[in-house]
């Protein structure tokens, strides 16, 4: 097991190299100029001369590979550099964003799981019954609504019409409600469909028929057998979603002005703030790989067949 | 019927999945400890008959007739109660051994939850009893078997574990659907011997569905031959194989490959498809000895000689 984790960590290094190189290249090729943005942000009127000097100070006039190598050396010294825009260390900015995103992601994940798990079980048990039909319809709608539309609709309903919640979210429980719901509704809809399909698949397996013919209680069949076997797939589904939640939902965070990773990245891209973008990409890659690794470890724990390999 | 020796009595049973009957007019009785083998080609309704008795499939409905288990009419019970009643008395052995257990949980936990569900779990004597049952079925390391998951054991071992659980539960009837066909030839005989000994020494009655006439002969007891959802001949194994009376049984025996080099004679034609059944003998279109009357005259299983029952309107005549 330990060896396996080390091997996966070694893979991570290659992934990080590739990802950071590609983003660096893309940002280098993209139009727009960090020096100009920086000067604009400081309110300085820009002459060509000043611009050239600032580019030199920022090292933007050097060849691409030198710039990338310089950045990479910094990373090896655990220095992600500082933001072009405000000079804050990138590491600090990311840590703050990650904290906010973590709160939002966990909250919407727990909400989705708490709703989707029991409901999908009920739907699978009463397949094609009225509850199953209603849930299938709702999850279809929830799946089809794009996040930006959903969040605007929620804002309109709760903030403008009912005046129950503030438009701009803060990190209070009230502030968490709308961005959390905007993320949780599509997620929960997806979970419902996927969990239901997996549970139905397990319920159709011969071990269920076998247990029924042996007279095993329904409670044991469901909770000790069906749910346990289904949890292998459910872990995969959840793991993949956590990855994208942790990357920060750019749209939702921007709409609610939630100071998470997604908004940080969005702003950084607008400002051509290369060090922040690079830091974000690295962090996201680490999170994705880390969560995949955690999912695999969870397999080992649930499924003895994997344990042996 | 309050006869103590009769365990199961099936009378004029018809059952099917929504459409027409898949099995029709089935009647037989089974005594305690008796083995009945059901043979016939694929699609003749052997497995459907087993499932109709077990009652686990909600789609499979009894259309008419009665099934009495220990004198209780199953058709009269509501589905849940029926299932509980049958599960307490009957075990089922499936074609793919081990498939009736959760592949990734240990046998120990699955044994315990089965016993608990049936109110038969006693923490103190579980282990010795389970080990004794497994040992009795020739599993040398019962402790290791209990701690294994089904996916870790071979087909033959899984089959024996399933039988051991039936023994542990004190089941009175085993319904076995092709219990040996998924096993290697080398362990088929062993599995058959175990089934036979469960009947002889533990008094567990069995209905064994099989394609394998050699298995049916080995198991002894009686053999029922099914064709197109009907029971066409039912007799003690020896009688049936030595003196087959129904043209279908004869054709079935001739279709078996032999080691002495005689070529088997395959039976021409096909099982009747769906649609309204013929009023007369279902085997009429393929029968070499059919006379026009066979088309119209319904034939039911009737004694031909002693315990040898036959459903053929030419039963009284000598074989040419």
HADDOCK unambig.tbl for C-alpha pairs under 7 A between the chains (distance, minus, plus):
assign (segid A and resid 206 and name CA) (segid B and resid 99 and name CA) 5.82 0.50 0.50
assign (segid A and resid 206 and name CA) (segid B and resid 100 and name CA) 5.50 0.50 0.50
assign (segid A and resid 207 and name CA) (segid B and resid 99 and name CA) 5.72 0.50 0.50
assign (segid A and resid 207 and name CA) (segid B and resid 100 and name CA) 4.15 0.50 0.50
assign (segid A and resid 207 and name CA) (segid B and resid 101 and name CA) 4.63 0.50 0.50
assign (segid A and resid 207 and name CA) (segid B and resid 102 and name CA) 5.10 0.50 0.50
assign (segid A and resid 209 and name CA) (segid B and resid 100 and name CA) 6.75 0.50 0.50
assign (segid A and resid 210 and name CA) (segid B and resid 100 and name CA) 4.01 0.50 0.50
assign (segid A and resid 210 and name CA) (segid B and resid 101 and name CA) 6.27 0.50 0.50
assign (segid A and resid 211 and name CA) (segid B and resid 100 and name CA) 6.72 0.50 0.50
assign (segid A and resid 211 and name CA) (segid B and resid 101 and name CA) 6.96 0.50 0.50
assign (segid A and resid 213 and name CA) (segid B and resid 56 and name CA) 6.76 0.50 0.50
assign (segid A and resid 213 and name CA) (segid B and resid 87 and name CA) 5.45 0.50 0.50
assign (segid A and resid 213 and name CA) (segid B and resid 91 and name CA) 6.77 0.50 0.50
assign (segid A and resid 213 and name CA) (segid B and resid 92 and name CA) 6.73 0.50 0.50
assign (segid A and resid 214 and name CA) (segid B and resid 87 and name CA) 5.57 0.50 0.50
assign (segid A and resid 214 and name CA) (segid B and resid 91 and name CA) 6.36 0.50 0.50
assign (segid A and resid 214 and name CA) (segid B and resid 114 and name CA) 6.70 0.50 0.50
assign (segid A and resid 215 and name CA) (segid B and resid 84 and name CA) 6.21 0.50 0.50
assign (segid A and resid 215 and name CA) (segid B and resid 87 and name CA) 5.06 0.50 0.50
assign (segid A and resid 215 and name CA) (segid B and resid 88 and name CA) 6.69 0.50 0.50
assign (segid A and resid 215 and name CA) (segid B and resid 114 and name CA) 6.89 0.50 0.50
assign (segid A and resid 215 and name CA) (segid B and resid 117 and name CA) 6.76 0.50 0.50
assign (segid A and resid 215 and name CA) (segid B and resid 118 and name CA) 6.85 0.50 0.50
assign (segid A and resid 216 and name CA) (segid B and resid 113 and name CA) 6.81 0.50 0.50
assign (segid A and resid 216 and name CA) (segid B and resid 114 and name CA) 5.07 0.50 0.50
assign (segid A and resid 216 and name CA) (segid B and resid 117 and name CA) 5.14 0.50 0.50
assign (segid A and resid 217 and name CA) (segid B and resid 117 and name CA) 5.31 0.50 0.50
assign (segid A and resid 225 and name CA) (segid B and resid 102 and name CA) 6.78 0.50 0.50
assign (segid A and resid 303 and name CA) (segid B and resid 104 and name CA) 6.50 0.50 0.50
assign (segid A and resid 304 and name CA) (segid B and resid 104 and name CA) 6.36 0.50 0.50
